[in-house]
Amino acid sequence: MTSSPPSPLASAETPAEAPADRFFSAAIPRMLRVLLILGAAFTLCTVVLFGRIVALGFAAGAIIAYLSFRSLNKAVQSLASRIVDAKQPDHGFPLVSGFFLRYLFAGIVAYVIFTSSSQAFRGFLFGLCTPVAAMLIEAGFEAYAALRRGY
């Protein structure tokens, strides 16, 4: 009564996630946090340097940029999971309508701000650019980590 050796699949443990994988998989949450911090800090600076009206426009642009970046991330994850999992039914309407509604919302806010104040609209346009600053900071952080930790 000899027992057969256990199969390698049954005894194989899932390998521990590498530190580099954990670091790079946290890039989007880091960028979202940096985006919030930059939006708040730049809004305070805008109040001091350019006044309340421009700062309100900037804050509106930063909020729209944050919500847009977050919803874009969710849409990309949803699309990727739909591509990987072929068993899911092909309902693309929520995904397409999410893209459409995001730009419609940003357009309505931009129109309202544009018709009310040109200074606030300039602030709004600069607020929409805050994700670029967050991505540049993340790129610098990842470059530093790659050089420092050897990723």
Phi and psi in radians as a Rosetta constraint file:
Dihedral C 1 N 2 CA 2 C 2 CIRCULARHARMONIC -1.605 0.35
Dihedral N 2 CA 2 C 2 N 3 CIRCULARHARMONIC 2.450 0.35
Dihedral C 2 N 3 CA 3 C 3 CIRCULARHARMONIC -1.639 0.35
Dihedral N 3 CA 3 C 3 N 4 CIRCULARHARMONIC 2.548 0.35
Dihedral C 3 N 4 CA 4 C 4 CIRCULARHARMONIC -1.349 0.35
Dihedral N 4 CA 4 C 4 N 5 CIRCULARHARMONIC 2.614 0.35
Dihedral C 4 N 5 CA 5 C 5 CIRCULARHARMONIC -1.129 0.35
Dihedral N 5 CA 5 C 5 N 6 CIRCULARHARMONIC 2.585 0.35
Dihedral C 5 N 6 CA 6 C 6 CIRCULARHARMONIC -1.130 0.35
Dihedral N 6 CA 6 C 6 N 7 CIRCULARHARMONIC 2.565 0.35
Dihedral C 6 N 7 CA 7 C 7 CIRCULARHARMONIC -1.224 0.35
Dihedral N 7 CA 7 C 7 N 8 CIRCULARHARMONIC 2.576 0.35
Dihedral C 7 N 8 CA 8 C 8 CIRCULARHARMONIC -1.106 0.35
Dihedral N 8 CA 8 C 8 N 9 CIRCULARHARMONIC -0.491 0.35
Dihedral C 8 N 9 CA 9 C 9 CIRCULARHARMONIC -1.259 0.35
Dihedral N 9 CA 9 C 9 N 10 CIRCULARHARMONIC -0.592 0.35
Dihedral C 9 N 10 CA 10 C 10 CIRCULARHARMONIC -1.274 0.35
Dihedral N 10 CA 10 C 10 N 11 CIRCULARHARMONIC -0.603 0.35
Dihedral C 10 N 11 CA 11 C 11 CIRCULARHARMONIC -1.701 0.35
Dihedral N 11 CA 11 C 11 N 12 CIRCULARHARMONIC -0.109 0.35
Dihedral C 11 N 12 CA 12 C 12 CIRCULARHARMONIC -1.253 0.35
Dihedral N 12 CA 12 C 12 N 13 CIRCULARHARMONIC 2.249 0.35
Dihedral C 12 N 13 CA 13 C 13 CIRCULARHARMONIC -1.623 0.35
Dihedral N 13 CA 13 C 13 N 14 CIRCULARHARMONIC 2.659 0.35
Dihedral C 13 N 14 CA 14 C 14 CIRCULARHARMONIC -1.206 0.35
Dihedral N 14 CA 14 C 14 N 15 CIRCULARHARMONIC 2.291 0.35
Dihedral C 14 N 15 CA 15 C 15 CIRCULARHARMONIC -1.127 0.35
Dihedral N 15 CA 15 C 15 N 16 CIRCULARHARMONIC 2.561 0.35
Dihedral C 15 N 16 CA 16 C 16 CIRCULARHARMONIC -1.134 0.35
Dihedral N 16 CA 16 C 16 N 17 CIRCULARHARMONIC 2.498 0.35
Dihedral C 16 N 17 CA 17 C 17 CIRCULARHARMONIC -1.212 0.35
Dihedral N 17 CA 17 C 17 N 18 CIRCULARHARMONIC 2.310 0.35
Dihedral C 17 N 18 CA 18 C 18 CIRCULARHARMONIC -1.183 0.35
Dihedral N 18 CA 18 C 18 N 19 CIRCULARHARMONIC 2.595 0.35
Dihedral C 18 N 19 CA 19 C 19 CIRCULARHARMONIC -1.017 0.35
Dihedral N 19 CA 19 C 19 N 20 CIRCULARHARMONIC -0.622 0.35
Dihedral C 19 N 20 CA 20 C 20 CIRCULARHARMONIC -1.127 0.35
Dihedral N 20 CA 20 C 20 N 21 CIRCULARHARMONIC -0.691 0.35
Dihedral C 20 N 21 CA 21 C 21 CIRCULARHARMONIC -1.119 0.35
Dihedral N 21 CA 21 C 21 N 22 CIRCULARHARMONIC -0.732 0.35
Dihedral C 21 N 22 CA 22 C 22 CIRCULARHARMONIC -1.111 0.35
Dihedral N 22 CA 22 C 22 N 23 CIRCULARHARMONIC -0.715 0.35
Dihedral C 22 N 23 CA 23 C 23 CIRCULARHARMONIC -1.102 0.35
Dihedral N 23 CA 23 C 23 N 24 CIRCULARHARMONIC -0.873 0.35
Dihedral C 23 N 24 CA 24 C 24 CIRCULARHARMONIC -1.292 0.35
Dihedral N 24 CA 24 C 24 N 25 CIRCULARHARMONIC -0.478 0.35
Dihedral C 24 N 25 CA 25 C 25 CIRCULARHARMONIC -1.285 0.35
Dihedral N 25 CA 25 C 25 N 26 CIRCULARHARMONIC -0.268 0.35
Dihedral C 25 N 26 CA 26 C 26 CIRCULARHARMONIC -1.631 0.35
Dihedral N 26 CA 26 C 26 N 27 CIRCULARHARMONIC 0.217 0.35
Dihedral C 26 N 27 CA 27 C 27 CIRCULARHARMONIC -1.148 0.35
Dihedral N 27 CA 27 C 27 N 28 CIRCULARHARMONIC -0.773 0.35
Dihedral C 27 N 28 CA 28 C 28 CIRCULARHARMONIC -1.135 0.35
Dihedral N 28 CA 28 C 28 N 29 CIRCULARHARMONIC -0.835 0.35
Dihedral C 28 N 29 CA 29 C 29 CIRCULARHARMONIC -1.052 0.35
Dihedral N 29 CA 29 C 29 N 30 CIRCULARHARMONIC -0.627 0.35
Dihedral C 29 N 30 CA 30 C 30 CIRCULARHARMONIC -1.121 0.35
Dihedral N 30 CA 30 C 30 N 31 CIRCULARHARMONIC -0.762 0.35
Dihedral C 30 N 31 CA 31 C 31 CIRCULARHARMONIC -1.120 0.35
Dihedral N 31 CA 31 C 31 N 32 CIRCULARHARMONIC -0.647 0.35
Dihedral C 31 N 32 CA 32 C 32 CIRCULARHARMONIC -1.142 0.35
Dihedral N 32 CA 32 C 32 N 33 CIRCULARHARMONIC -0.713 0.35
Dihedral C 32 N 33 CA 33 C 33 CIRCULARHARMONIC -1.128 0.35
Dihedral N 33 CA 33 C 33 N 34 CIRCULARHARMONIC -0.785 0.35
Dihedral C 33 N 34 CA 34 C 34 CIRCULARHARMONIC -1.102 0.35
Dihedral N 34 CA 34 C 34 N 35 CIRCULARHARMONIC -0.641 0.35
Dihedral C 34 N 35 CA 35 C 35 CIRCULARHARMONIC -1.086 0.35
Dihedral N 35 CA 35 C 35 N 36 CIRCULARHARMONIC -0.730 0.35
Dihedral C 35 N 36 CA 36 C 36 CIRCULARHARMONIC -1.148 0.35
Dihedral N 36 CA 36 C 36 N 37 CIRCULARHARMONIC -0.759 0.35
Dihedral C 36 N 37 CA 37 C 37 CIRCULARHARMONIC -1.119 0.35
Dihedral N 37 CA 37 C 37 N 38 CIRCULARHARMONIC -0.793 0.35
Dihedral C 37 N 38 CA 38 C 38 CIRCULARHARMONIC -1.111 0.35
Dihedral N 38 CA 38 C 38 N 39 CIRCULARHARMONIC -0.720 0.35
Dihedral C 38 N 39 CA 39 C 39 CIRCULARHARMONIC -1.039 0.35
Dihedral N 39 CA 39 C 39 N 40 CIRCULARHARMONIC -0.784 0.35
Dihedral C 39 N 40 CA 40 C 40 CIRCULARHARMONIC -1.188 0.35
Dihedral N 40 CA 40 C 40 N 41 CIRCULARHARMONIC -0.786 0.35
Dihedral C 40 N 41 CA 41 C 41 CIRCULARHARMONIC -1.146 0.35
Dihedral N 41 CA 41 C 41 N 42 CIRCULARHARMONIC -0.780 0.35
Dihedral C 41 N 42 CA 42 C 42 CIRCULARHARMONIC -1.195 0.35
Dihedral N 42 CA 42 C 42 N 43 CIRCULARHARMONIC -0.553 0.35
Dihedral C 42 N 43 CA 43 C 43 CIRCULARHARMONIC -1.135 0.35
Dihedral N 43 CA 43 C 43 N 44 CIRCULARHARMONIC -0.754 0.35
Dihedral C 43 N 44 CA 44 C 44 CIRCULARHARMONIC -1.105 0.35
Dihedral N 44 CA 44 C 44 N 45 CIRCULARHARMONIC -0.742 0.35
Dihedral C 44 N 45 CA 45 C 45 CIRCULARHARMONIC -1.109 0.35
Dihedral N 45 CA 45 C 45 N 46 CIRCULARHARMONIC -0.658 0.35
Dihedral C 45 N 46 CA 46 C 46 CIRCULARHARMONIC -1.180 0.35
Dihedral N 46 CA 46 C 46 N 47 CIRCULARHARMONIC -0.653 0.35
Dihedral C 46 N 47 CA 47 C 47 CIRCULARHARMONIC -1.050 0.35
Dihedral N 47 CA 47 C 47 N 48 CIRCULARHARMONIC -0.792 0.35
Dihedral C 47 N 48 CA 48 C 48 CIRCULARHARMONIC -1.189 0.35
Dihedral N 48 CA 48 C 48 N 49 CIRCULARHARMONIC -0.783 0.35
Dihedral C 48 N 49 CA 49 C 49 CIRCULARHARMONIC -1.451 0.35
Dihedral N 49 CA 49 C 49 N 50 CIRCULARHARMONIC -0.674 0.35
Dihedral C 49 N 50 CA 50 C 50 CIRCULARHARMONIC -2.108 0.35
Dihedral N 50 CA 50 C 50 N 51 CIRCULARHARMONIC -0.191 0.35
Dihedral C 50 N 51 CA 51 C 51 CIRCULARHARMONIC 1.868 0.35
Dihedral N 51 CA 51 C 51 N 52 CIRCULARHARMONIC 3.011 0.35
Dihedral C 51 N 52 CA 52 C 52 CIRCULARHARMONIC -1.200 0.35
Dihedral N 52 CA 52 C 52 N 53 CIRCULARHARMONIC -0.688 0.35
Dihedral C 52 N 53 CA 53 C 53 CIRCULARHARMONIC -1.136 0.35
Dihedral N 53 CA 53 C 53 N 54 CIRCULARHARMONIC -0.823 0.35
Dihedral C 53 N 54 CA 54 C 54 CIRCULARHARMONIC -1.133 0.35
Dihedral N 54 CA 54 C 54 N 55 CIRCULARHARMONIC -0.669 0.35
Dihedral C 54 N 55 CA 55 C 55 CIRCULARHARMONIC -1.144 0.35
Dihedral N 55 CA 55 C 55 N 56 CIRCULARHARMONIC -0.659 0.35
Dihedral C 55 N 56 CA 56 C 56 CIRCULARHARMONIC -1.130 0.35
Dihedral N 56 CA 56 C 56 N 57 CIRCULARHARMONIC -0.715 0.35
Dihedral C 56 N 57 CA 57 C 57 CIRCULARHARMONIC -1.100 0.35
Dihedral N 57 CA 57 C 57 N 58 CIRCULARHARMONIC -0.744 0.35
Dihedral C 57 N 58 CA 58 C 58 CIRCULARHARMONIC -1.095 0.35
Dihedral N 58 CA 58 C 58 N 59 CIRCULARHARMONIC -0.764 0.35
Dihedral C 58 N 59 CA 59 C 59 CIRCULARHARMONIC -1.086 0.35
Dihedral N 59 CA 59 C 59 N 60 CIRCULARHARMONIC -0.710 0.35
Dihedral C 59 N 60 CA 60 C 60 CIRCULARHARMONIC -1.099 0.35
Dihedral N 60 CA 60 C 60 N 61 CIRCULARHARMONIC -0.738 0.35
Dihedral C 60 N 61 CA 61 C 61 CIRCULARHARMONIC -1.140 0.35
Dihedral N 61 CA 61 C 61 N 62 CIRCULARHARMONIC -0.693 0.35
Dihedral C 61 N 62 CA 62 C 62 CIRCULARHARMONIC -1.175 0.35
Dihedral N 62 CA 62 C 62 N 63 CIRCULARHARMONIC -0.657 0.35
Dihedral C 62 N 63 CA 63 C 63 CIRCULARHARMONIC -1.166 0.35
Dihedral N 63 CA 63 C 63 N 64 CIRCULARHARMONIC -0.780 0.35
Dihedral C 63 N 64 CA 64 C 64 CIRCULARHARMONIC -1.071 0.35
Dihedral N 64 CA 64 C 64 N 65 CIRCULARHARMONIC -0.720 0.35
Dihedral C 64 N 65 CA 65 C 65 CIRCULARHARMONIC -1.119 0.35
Dihedral N 65 CA 65 C 65 N 66 CIRCULARHARMONIC -0.735 0.35
Dihedral C 65 N 66 CA 66 C 66 CIRCULARHARMONIC -1.093 0.35
Dihedral N 66 CA 66 C 66 N 67 CIRCULARHARMONIC -0.862 0.35
Dihedral C 66 N 67 CA 67 C 67 CIRCULARHARMONIC -1.105 0.35
Dihedral N 67 CA 67 C 67 N 68 CIRCULARHARMONIC -0.671 0.35
Dihedral C 67 N 68 CA 68 C 68 CIRCULARHARMONIC -1.163 0.35
Dihedral N 68 CA 68 C 68 N 69 CIRCULARHARMONIC -0.752 0.35
Dihedral C 68 N 69 CA 69 C 69 CIRCULARHARMONIC -1.120 0.35
Dihedral N 69 CA 69 C 69 N 70 CIRCULARHARMONIC -0.735 0.35
Dihedral C 69 N 70 CA 70 C 70 CIRCULARHARMONIC -1.136 0.35
Dihedral N 70 CA 70 C 70 N 71 CIRCULARHARMONIC -0.785 0.35
Dihedral C 70 N 71 CA 71 C 71 CIRCULARHARMONIC -1.218 0.35
Dihedral N 71 CA 71 C 71 N 72 CIRCULARHARMONIC -0.575 0.35
Dihedral C 71 N 72 CA 72 C 72 CIRCULARHARMONIC -1.123 0.35
Dihedral N 72 CA 72 C 72 N 73 CIRCULARHARMONIC -0.705 0.35
Dihedral C 72 N 73 CA 73 C 73 CIRCULARHARMONIC -1.076 0.35
Dihedral N 73 CA 73 C 73 N 74 CIRCULARHARMONIC -0.784 0.35
Dihedral C 73 N 74 CA 74 C 74 CIRCULARHARMONIC -1.123 0.35
Dihedral N 74 CA 74 C 74 N 75 CIRCULARHARMONIC -0.679 0.35
Dihedral C 74 N 75 CA 75 C 75 CIRCULARHARMONIC -1.151 0.35
Dihedral N 75 CA 75 C 75 N 76 CIRCULARHARMONIC -0.714 0.35
Dihedral C 75 N 76 CA 76 C 76 CIRCULARHARMONIC -1.158 0.35
Dihedral N 76 CA 76 C 76 N 77 CIRCULARHARMONIC -0.723 0.35
Dihedral C 76 N 77 CA 77 C 77 CIRCULARHARMONIC -1.112 0.35
Dihedral N 77 CA 77 C 77 N 78 CIRCULARHARMONIC -0.707 0.35
Dihedral C 77 N 78 CA 78 C 78 CIRCULARHARMONIC -1.129 0.35
Dihedral N 78 CA 78 C 78 N 79 CIRCULARHARMONIC -0.749 0.35
Dihedral C 78 N 79 CA 79 C 79 CIRCULARHARMONIC -1.130 0.35
Dihedral N 79 CA 79 C 79 N 80 CIRCULARHARMONIC -0.724 0.35
Dihedral C 79 N 80 CA 80 C 80 CIRCULARHARMONIC -1.135 0.35
Dihedral N 80 CA 80 C 80 N 81 CIRCULARHARMONIC -0.726 0.35
Dihedral C 80 N 81 CA 81 C 81 CIRCULARHARMONIC -1.191 0.35
Dihedral N 81 CA 81 C 81 N 82 CIRCULARHARMONIC -0.571 0.35
Dihedral C 81 N 82 CA 82 C 82 CIRCULARHARMONIC -1.196 0.35
Dihedral N 82 CA 82 C 82 N 83 CIRCULARHARMONIC -0.628 0.35
Dihedral C 82 N 83 CA 83 C 83 CIRCULARHARMONIC -1.222 0.35
Dihedral N 83 CA 83 C 83 N 84 CIRCULARHARMONIC -0.730 0.35
Dihedral C 83 N 84 CA 84 C 84 CIRCULARHARMONIC -1.242 0.35
Dihedral N 84 CA 84 C 84 N 85 CIRCULARHARMONIC -0.747 0.35
Dihedral C 84 N 85 CA 85 C 85 CIRCULARHARMONIC -1.685 0.35
Dihedral N 85 CA 85 C 85 N 86 CIRCULARHARMONIC 1.727 0.35
Dihedral C 85 N 86 CA 86 C 86 CIRCULARHARMONIC -1.286 0.35
Dihedral N 86 CA 86 C 86 N 87 CIRCULARHARMONIC -0.197 0.35
Dihedral C 86 N 87 CA 87 C 87 CIRCULARHARMONIC -1.376 0.35
Dihedral N 87 CA 87 C 87 N 88 CIRCULARHARMONIC -0.293 0.35
Dihedral C 87 N 88 CA 88 C 88 CIRCULARHARMONIC -1.225 0.35
Dihedral N 88 CA 88 C 88 N 89 CIRCULARHARMONIC 2.462 0.35
Dihedral C 88 N 89 CA 89 C 89 CIRCULARHARMONIC -1.148 0.35
Dihedral N 89 CA 89 C 89 N 90 CIRCULARHARMONIC 2.636 0.35
Dihedral C 89 N 90 CA 90 C 90 CIRCULARHARMONIC -1.543 0.35
Dihedral N 90 CA 90 C 90 N 91 CIRCULARHARMONIC 1.463 0.35
Dihedral C 90 N 91 CA 91 C 91 CIRCULARHARMONIC -1.976 0.35
Dihedral N 91 CA 91 C 91 N 92 CIRCULARHARMONIC 1.639 0.35
Dihedral C 91 N 92 CA 92 C 92 CIRCULARHARMONIC -1.584 0.35
Dihedral N 92 CA 92 C 92 N 93 CIRCULARHARMONIC -0.103 0.35
Dihedral C 92 N 93 CA 93 C 93 CIRCULARHARMONIC -1.049 0.35
Dihedral N 93 CA 93 C 93 N 94 CIRCULARHARMONIC -0.808 0.35
Dihedral C 93 N 94 CA 94 C 94 CIRCULARHARMONIC -1.066 0.35
Dihedral N 94 CA 94 C 94 N 95 CIRCULARHARMONIC -0.624 0.35
Dihedral C 94 N 95 CA 95 C 95 CIRCULARHARMONIC -1.186 0.35
Dihedral N 95 CA 95 C 95 N 96 CIRCULARHARMONIC -0.812 0.35
Dihedral C 95 N 96 CA 96 C 96 CIRCULARHARMONIC -1.190 0.35
Dihedral N 96 CA 96 C 96 N 97 CIRCULARHARMONIC -0.721 0.35
Dihedral C 96 N 97 CA 97 C 97 CIRCULARHARMONIC -1.172 0.35
Dihedral N 97 CA 97 C 97 N 98 CIRCULARHARMONIC -0.553 0.35
Dihedral C 97 N 98 CA 98 C 98 CIRCULARHARMONIC -1.104 0.35
Dihedral N 98 CA 98 C 98 N 99 CIRCULARHARMONIC -0.763 0.35
Dihedral C 98 N 99 CA 99 C 99 CIRCULARHARMONIC -1.060 0.35
Dihedral N 99 CA 99 C 99 N 100 CIRCULARHARMONIC -0.818 0.35
Dihedral C 99 N 100 CA 100 C 100 CIRCULARHARMONIC -1.097 0.35
Dihedral N 100 CA 100 C 100 N 101 CIRCULARHARMONIC -0.805 0.35
Dihedral C 100 N 101 CA 101 C 101 CIRCULARHARMONIC -1.152 0.35
Dihedral N 101 CA 101 C 101 N 102 CIRCULARHARMONIC -0.602 0.35
Dihedral C 101 N 102 CA 102 C 102 CIRCULARHARMONIC -1.102 0.35
Dihedral N 102 CA 102 C 102 N 103 CIRCULARHARMONIC -0.806 0.35
Dihedral C 102 N 103 CA 103 C 103 CIRCULARHARMONIC -1.277 0.35
Dihedral N 103 CA 103 C 103 N 104 CIRCULARHARMONIC -0.573 0.35
Dihedral C 103 N 104 CA 104 C 104 CIRCULARHARMONIC -1.116 0.35
Dihedral N 104 CA 104 C 104 N 105 CIRCULARHARMONIC -0.775 0.35
Dihedral C 104 N 105 CA 105 C 105 CIRCULARHARMONIC -1.078 0.35
Dihedral N 105 CA 105 C 105 N 106 CIRCULARHARMONIC -0.806 0.35
Dihedral C 105 N 106 CA 106 C 106 CIRCULARHARMONIC -1.093 0.35
Dihedral N 106 CA 106 C 106 N 107 CIRCULARHARMONIC -0.693 0.35
Dihedral C 106 N 107 CA 107 C 107 CIRCULARHARMONIC -1.153 0.35
Dihedral N 107 CA 107 C 107 N 108 CIRCULARHARMONIC -0.698 0.35
Dihedral C 107 N 108 CA 108 C 108 CIRCULARHARMONIC -1.137 0.35
Dihedral N 108 CA 108 C 108 N 109 CIRCULARHARMONIC -0.788 0.35
Dihedral C 108 N 109 CA 109 C 109 CIRCULARHARMONIC -1.093 0.35
Dihedral N 109 CA 109 C 109 N 110 CIRCULARHARMONIC -0.747 0.35
Dihedral C 109 N 110 CA 110 C 110 CIRCULARHARMONIC -1.086 0.35
Dihedral N 110 CA 110 C 110 N 111 CIRCULARHARMONIC -0.709 0.35
Dihedral C 110 N 111 CA 111 C 111 CIRCULARHARMONIC -1.131 0.35
Dihedral N 111 CA 111 C 111 N 112 CIRCULARHARMONIC -0.767 0.35
Dihedral C 111 N 112 CA 112 C 112 CIRCULARHARMONIC -1.100 0.35
Dihedral N 112 CA 112 C 112 N 113 CIRCULARHARMONIC -0.761 0.35
Dihedral C 112 N 113 CA 113 C 113 CIRCULARHARMONIC -1.191 0.35
Dihedral N 113 CA 113 C 113 N 114 CIRCULARHARMONIC -0.704 0.35
Dihedral C 113 N 114 CA 114 C 114 CIRCULARHARMONIC -1.083 0.35
Dihedral N 114 CA 114 C 114 N 115 CIRCULARHARMONIC -0.726 0.35
Dihedral C 114 N 115 CA 115 C 115 CIRCULARHARMONIC -1.324 0.35
Dihedral N 115 CA 115 C 115 N 116 CIRCULARHARMONIC -0.336 0.35
Dihedral C 115 N 116 CA 116 C 116 CIRCULARHARMONIC -1.602 0.35
Dihedral N 116 CA 116 C 116 N 117 CIRCULARHARMONIC -0.725 0.35
Dihedral C 116 N 117 CA 117 C 117 CIRCULARHARMONIC -2.753 0.35
Dihedral N 117 CA 117 C 117 N 118 CIRCULARHARMONIC 2.246 0.35
Dihedral C 117 N 118 CA 118 C 118 CIRCULARHARMONIC -1.258 0.35
Dihedral N 118 CA 118 C 118 N 119 CIRCULARHARMONIC -0.540 0.35
Dihedral C 118 N 119 CA 119 C 119 CIRCULARHARMONIC -1.173 0.35
Dihedral N 119 CA 119 C 119 N 120 CIRCULARHARMONIC -0.755 0.35
Dihedral C 119 N 120 CA 120 C 120 CIRCULARHARMONIC -1.128 0.35
Dihedral N 120 CA 120 C 120 N 121 CIRCULARHARMONIC -0.597 0.35
Dihedral C 120 N 121 CA 121 C 121 CIRCULARHARMONIC -1.166 0.35
Dihedral N 121 CA 121 C 121 N 122 CIRCULARHARMONIC -0.670 0.35
Dihedral C 121 N 122 CA 122 C 122 CIRCULARHARMONIC -1.089 0.35
Dihedral N 122 CA 122 C 122 N 123 CIRCULARHARMONIC -0.765 0.35
Dihedral C 122 N 123 CA 123 C 123 CIRCULARHARMONIC -1.068 0.35
Dihedral N 123 CA 123 C 123 N 124 CIRCULARHARMONIC -0.693 0.35
Dihedral C 123 N 124 CA 124 C 124 CIRCULARHARMONIC -1.065 0.35
Dihedral N 124 CA 124 C 124 N 125 CIRCULARHARMONIC -0.774 0.35
Dihedral C 124 N 125 CA 125 C 125 CIRCULARHARMONIC -1.106 0.35
Dihedral N 125 CA 125 C 125 N 126 CIRCULARHARMONIC -0.698 0.35
Dihedral C 125 N 126 CA 126 C 126 CIRCULARHARMONIC -1.203 0.35
Dihedral N 126 CA 126 C 126 N 127 CIRCULARHARMONIC -0.607 0.35
Dihedral C 126 N 127 CA 127 C 127 CIRCULARHARMONIC -1.120 0.35
Dihedral N 127 CA 127 C 127 N 128 CIRCULARHARMONIC -0.583 0.35
Dihedral C 127 N 128 CA 128 C 128 CIRCULARHARMONIC -1.158 0.35
Dihedral N 128 CA 128 C 128 N 129 CIRCULARHARMONIC -0.317 0.35
Dihedral C 128 N 129 CA 129 C 129 CIRCULARHARMONIC -1.553 0.35
Dihedral N 129 CA 129 C 129 N 130 CIRCULARHARMONIC -0.005 0.35
Dihedral C 129 N 130 CA 130 C 130 CIRCULARHARMONIC -1.079 0.35
Dihedral N 130 CA 130 C 130 N 131 CIRCULARHARMONIC -0.543 0.35
Dihedral C 130 N 131 CA 131 C 131 CIRCULARHARMONIC -1.075 0.35
Dihedral N 131 CA 131 C 131 N 132 CIRCULARHARMONIC -0.507 0.35
Dihedral C 131 N 132 CA 132 C 132 CIRCULARHARMONIC -1.121 0.35
Dihedral N 132 CA 132 C 132 N 133 CIRCULARHARMONIC -0.760 0.35
Dihedral C 132 N 133 CA 133 C 133 CIRCULARHARMONIC -1.125 0.35
Dihedral N 133 CA 133 C 133 N 134 CIRCULARHARMONIC -0.701 0.35
Dihedral C 133 N 134 CA 134 C 134 CIRCULARHARMONIC -1.119 0.35
Dihedral N 134 CA 134 C 134 N 135 CIRCULARHARMONIC -0.685 0.35
Dihedral C 134 N 135 CA 135 C 135 CIRCULARHARMONIC -1.200 0.35
Dihedral N 135 CA 135 C 135 N 136 CIRCULARHARMONIC -0.659 0.35
Dihedral C 135 N 136 CA 136 C 136 CIRCULARHARMONIC -1.128 0.35
Dihedral N 136 CA 136 C 136 N 137 CIRCULARHARMONIC -0.706 0.35
Dihedral C 136 N 137 CA 137 C 137 CIRCULARHARMONIC -1.134 0.35
Dihedral N 137 CA 137 C 137 N 138 CIRCULARHARMONIC -0.737 0.35
Dihedral C 137 N 138 CA 138 C 138 CIRCULARHARMONIC -1.115 0.35
Dihedral N 138 CA 138 C 138 N 139 CIRCULARHARMONIC -0.702 0.35
Dihedral C 138 N 139 CA 139 C 139 CIRCULARHARMONIC -1.098 0.35
Dihedral N 139 CA 139 C 139 N 140 CIRCULARHARMONIC -0.738 0.35
Dihedral C 139 N 140 CA 140 C 140 CIRCULARHARMONIC -1.119 0.35
Dihedral N 140 CA 140 C 140 N 141 CIRCULARHARMONIC -0.707 0.35
Dihedral C 140 N 141 CA 141 C 141 CIRCULARHARMONIC -1.120 0.35
Dihedral N 141 CA 141 C 141 N 142 CIRCULARHARMONIC -0.746 0.35
Dihedral C 141 N 142 CA 142 C 142 CIRCULARHARMONIC -1.187 0.35
Dihedral N 142 CA 142 C 142 N 143 CIRCULARHARMONIC -0.650 0.35
Dihedral C 142 N 143 CA 143 C 143 CIRCULARHARMONIC -1.128 0.35
Dihedral N 143 CA 143 C 143 N 144 CIRCULARHARMONIC -0.751 0.35
Dihedral C 143 N 144 CA 144 C 144 CIRCULARHARMONIC -1.074 0.35
Dihedral N 144 CA 144 C 144 N 145 CIRCULARHARMONIC -0.782 0.35
Dihedral C 144 N 145 CA 145 C 145 CIRCULARHARMONIC -1.140 0.35
Dihedral N 145 CA 145 C 145 N 146 CIRCULARHARMONIC -0.663 0.35
Dihedral C 145 N 146 CA 146 C 146 CIRCULARHARMONIC -1.143 0.35
Dihedral N 146 CA 146 C 146 N 147 CIRCULARHARMONIC -0.702 0.35
Dihedral C 146 N 147 CA 147 C 147 CIRCULARHARMONIC -1.318 0.35
Dihedral N 147 CA 147 C 147 N 148 CIRCULARHARMONIC -0.678 0.35
Dihedral C 147 N 148 CA 148 C 148 CIRCULARHARMONIC -1.338 0.35
Dihedral N 148 CA 148 C 148 N 149 CIRCULARHARMONIC -0.766 0.35
Dihedral C 148 N 149 CA 149 C 149 CIRCULARHARMONIC -1.745 0.35
Dihedral N 149 CA 149 C 149 N 150 CIRCULARHARMONIC -0.161 0.35
Dihedral C 149 N 150 CA 150 C 150 CIRCULARHARMONIC 1.373 0.35
Dihedral N 150 CA 150 C 150 N 151 CIRCULARHARMONIC 0.501 0.35
